[in-house]
Amino acid sequence: MDLKNDIYLGDCLQKLQKIDNNSVDLIVTSPPYADQRKQTYGGVSVNEYVDWFLPISKELLRVLKPTGTFILNIKEKVQNGERSTYVLELILEMRKQGWLWTEEFIWHKKNCYPGKWPNRFRDAWERLLQFNKTKKFNMYQEEVMVPIGDWAKSRLKKLSETDKIRDNSKVGSGFGKNISNWVNRDKAYPTNVLHLATECSNKNHSAAFPESLPEWFIKLFTREGDTVLDPFMGSGTTNIVAQRMGRNSIGIEIQPEYYQMVKNEMVERNMIIFEPDVEYGKSTNHTSNEVCGSQHRQLSPKSYKQVKRTSTEKSS
Ligand SMILES: C[S@@+](CC[C@H](N)C(=O)[O-])C[C@H]1O[C@@H](n2cnc3c(N)ncnc32)[C@H](O)[C@@H]1O
């Protein structure tokens, strides 16, 4: 299978315009949080955040397939002793824009910093907001099943009469459970809390995802050959994991040094780089050594199953 891995250097608002309507299966991204990491990669103020993000989410809505999913990692900080509300405001505005706010996963950071604050405890979780375009999106739940665990041994040993029949939700949600269905099974569906350790130590980016984070969502919402987008690519975790899992990927990063870092990592991983002669229908004069120009590059990755090598390949 031939896979495409496209990375762009520039502002995602502009670069997203290069991507076709309804062409992406999954977006997993972590934009800069409001008022944070100004030293590292700028920062948008809390008051401006929603206005800044909405034109970007409009583009994301355009490029996502109707069956696709958008996972947005974000967390509001504390300001003047109160949690900021810009994330909540953003959710409301995105719903007006046409997004469905389907779910909120919690990323529990297993190894968060120790500390003491006078009026609160350590921040050990972040939001992973799930948005969709339609209610019928692709979801491959079997791919993320987990060992059923010890609770099953005790819980399923003595079943009550209610446990043996479908126990319909009392709030009329239409959902129900029949606990006896789980006897003799060794796997169960996971919860919406992801217990993952942060793993920034081996990356040159101050806010990199642990690889297991995009990996979990890529398994859950895509198949091999699908396309995954990270419009705030950073160190390229989403793209590199997507490529390793046999998915096409697209990444956009505004900082040349991060863009370069992703490119280098792809070279280190022995991925094959194509320098397109023609970019979006226009001729370009870029040389193959120019790595931080604003042009779009296609990196042909080593696929899950096989890498098709051609005579135009370079493994610089
Ligand atoms: C929180 S970091 C993403 C980290 C990434 N998930 C990883 O694993 O490395 C956000 C990234 O978005 C980039 N960025 C900020 N504004 C951007 C914009 N308008 N377009 C594209 N990238 C942007 C920043 O330079 C930063 O690298």
Ligand as a Chemical Component Dictionary entry (heavy atoms), coordinates in Angstrom:
data_LIG
# 
_chem_comp.id                   LIG 
_chem_comp.type                 NON-POLYMER 
_chem_comp.pdbx_formal_charge   0 
_chem_comp.three_letter_code    LIG 
# 
loop_
_chem_comp_atom.comp_id 
_chem_comp_atom.atom_id 
_chem_comp_atom.alt_atom_id 
_chem_comp_atom.type_symbol 
_chem_comp_atom.charge 
_chem_comp_atom.model_Cartn_x 
_chem_comp_atom.model_Cartn_y 
_chem_comp_atom.model_Cartn_z 
_chem_comp_atom.pdbx_ordinal 
LIG C1  C1  C 0  0.677  22.016 21.793 1  
LIG S1  S1  S 1  1.752  22.045 20.471 2  
LIG C2  C2  C 0  1.421  20.533 19.633 3  
LIG C3  C3  C 0  2.274  19.407 20.125 4  
LIG C4  C4  C 0  2.052  18.121 19.348 5  
LIG N1  N1  N 0  0.774  17.510 19.684 6  
LIG C5  C5  C 0  3.188  17.148 19.602 7  
LIG O1  O1  O 0  2.926  15.994 19.959 8  
LIG O2  O2  O -1 4.336  17.558 19.483 9  
LIG C6  C6  C 0  1.029  23.213 19.386 10 
LIG C7  C7  C 0  1.857  23.487 18.130 11 
LIG O3  O3  O 0  1.079  24.325 17.265 12 
LIG C8  C8  C 0  1.963  25.208 16.588 13 
LIG N2  N2  N 0  1.153  26.327 16.120 14 
LIG C9  C9  C 0  0.725  27.420 16.810 15 
LIG N3  N3  N 0  -0.048 28.197 16.036 16 
LIG C10 C10 C 0  -0.137 27.575 14.827 17 
LIG C11 C11 C 0  -0.813 27.869 13.612 18 
LIG N4  N4  N 0  -1.562 28.969 13.480 19 
LIG N5  N5  N 0  -0.688 27.000 12.567 20 
LIG C12 C12 C 0  0.073  25.888 12.684 21 
LIG N6  N6  N 0  0.745  25.559 13.808 22 
LIG C13 C13 C 0  0.633  26.380 14.874 23 
LIG C14 C14 C 0  2.990  25.564 17.655 24 
LIG O4  O4  O 0  4.181  26.037 17.075 25 
LIG C15 C15 C 0  3.146  24.234 18.406 26 
LIG O5  O5  O 0  4.245  23.495 17.902 27 
# 
loop_
_chem_comp_bond.comp_id 
_chem_comp_bond.atom_id_1 
_chem_comp_bond.atom_id_2 
_chem_comp_bond.value_order 
_chem_comp_bond.pdbx_ordinal 
LIG C1  S1  SING 1  
LIG S1  C2  SING 2  
LIG S1  C6  SING 3  
LIG C2  C3  SING 4  
LIG C3  C4  SING 5  
LIG C4  N1  SING 6  
LIG C4  C5  SING 7  
LIG C5  O1  DOUB 8  
LIG C5  O2  SING 9  
LIG C6  C7  SING 10 
LIG C7  O3  SING 11 
LIG C7  C15 SING 12 
LIG O3  C8  SING 13 
LIG C8  N2  SING 14 
LIG C8  C14 SING 15 
LIG N2  C9  SING 16 
LIG N2  C13 SING 17 
LIG C9  N3  DOUB 18 
LIG N3  C10 SING 19 
LIG C10 C11 SING 20 
LIG C10 C13 DOUB 21 
LIG C11 N4  SING 22 
LIG C11 N5  DOUB 23 
LIG N5  C12 SING 24 
LIG C12 N6  DOUB 25 
LIG N6  C13 SING 26 
LIG C14 O4  SING 27 
LIG C14 C15 SING 28 
LIG C15 O5  SING 29 
# 
